Amino acid sequence: MRMKIYLGNKQAGGRKPPTKRELDMIDELVEKTKAHAYLHYEEEGGWDFVIETMEDSDIKELLTGTGDWEHYKTPVTTLEQAIKRVGDLVSLWDEQRFDITW
């Protein structure tokens, strides 16, 4: 039997489903992270990857530690954490892009 992993507080055997408030908070963090990416689109650091290659659902999974990003054990709870988590990933992609072009 396959267990679903949810946001929220841990309980025996998994996590509770996210509350409406938690879902709204994550949606807001996705939007604010995208806004940050737009502001830094033309700068080095990979923020253009967010705009060009990531859908909202990709960003949401990254911020919540679900889907392809399950190695992140906890969801982010602040904008600073969201920007750091996404920024760490896209800066790595940016470095790899730079290496390829040389």
N, C-alpha and C positions, 0 to 999 in steps of 0.2 A: 504494500500500500504506500502510495506516495503522499508525503506530507506537504502542505502548503506553508510557505514562510510569509509572514505578514510583518508590517511595521508594528510599532506599539510595544507594550511591555511584554517581556518574556514570560511565558508560563510553561508548565510541564509539556514537553513535546512540541514546542514551537512558540509562535508569537500570536498575540490577539490581533484580530483584524483592526486596521487603522480606523480611528474615529474620523468623523467629518472634519473636525478641526485640524487633525493631522494631514488629511488629504488636501485641504485648502492651503495649509502652510506649505506643503511640498509644491503644489501648483504655483503658489506665489514665489517660492524660491526658484523654480524653473524659469518663470518670467523675468525675475530680477537677474538671474544668471545670464539669460539671453541678452538682456539690456546691457549688462557689463560687456558681453562679447561684442555687441554692436559698437560700443564706445571704443573698444580696443581692436577692432577688426583689422585695421591697417598697420598695427604695431607688430613687432616680433613677439612671439610667445604662443602662437597657435590658436588665438581666439577666433580666427577665420574658420577653423575647422568646426567650431560649434555652429556657426551660421550656415556653412556650406554642406556639412555632412551629418549633423545630428538632428533628429526629430525630437519633439518634446518628450516622447516616450523614452527615448534613449537617455536624455538628461535626467528624467525622473528615475529611471532604473539606477543610474549612476549615483544619484543623490540618496536613494533609499537602500542601496546595496542589494538590489534584486536583479533577476534576469542574468545577464552576462557579467554582472558586477557583484556576485554573491560573496566574493572574497572581502569586500568591505562589510564588516560585521554589523555596523550600526548606521542608521540613517543620519544625515546631517540635520542640525536643528537651527542653524543660524546662516545668514547670508555669507558671512566670512568663511564658514566651513564649506559652504556650497562652492564659492569662488575658488577656494583652495583645492578642493577635490577635483573640480573640473579643470582648473588651471594646471594642476600637476599632470593630468592626463594629456591635455592638448599641448603642453610645453614639450612633453616627450615626443608626441607626434611631430611637432615642429622641428625638434632636433633631428629626428629621423628623416624628415623631408630635406633638411639642410644637408645631411650626410649624403643623401641620394643625389642631390644636385651637384655635388663636388665630384 
